[in-house]
Amino acid sequence: MLQVTRMRKLPARHAPALFAFLLSGVMSLLVSSLAVIRQVGWVDGILGLCVQSWLPAWGLAFLVALVLVRPIRKLVGLLVEARG
């Protein structure tokens, strides 16, 4: 488990936005890199091509995640049983 000891933590109210930021970053990196590699193959400079594709995708994915987080939570609530 990652230990964060000397770093100042964000207030808990920022957890949903931070979660959306990190998850959208990882997912957009994977998807955009896969698309680039499938399109051009393993060529010299593939890392730069992946980053060029990823950064705009991440920005869009993060904004979409922020906008859709509440409706998706409601949908999940309708599809799963409540605890207890």
Residue pairs with C-beta under 8 A, 6 or more apart in sequence:
10 18
16 69
17 66
20 62
20 65
20 66
20 69
21 62
21 65
23 65
24 58
24 61
24 62
24 64
24 65
25 58
25 61
25 62
27 61
28 54
28 57
28 58
28 60
28 61
29 50
29 54
29 58
31 57
32 50
32 53
32 54
32 57
33 50
33 53
33 54
35 53
36 46
36 49
36 50
36 53
37 46
37 50
40 46
40 49
43 49
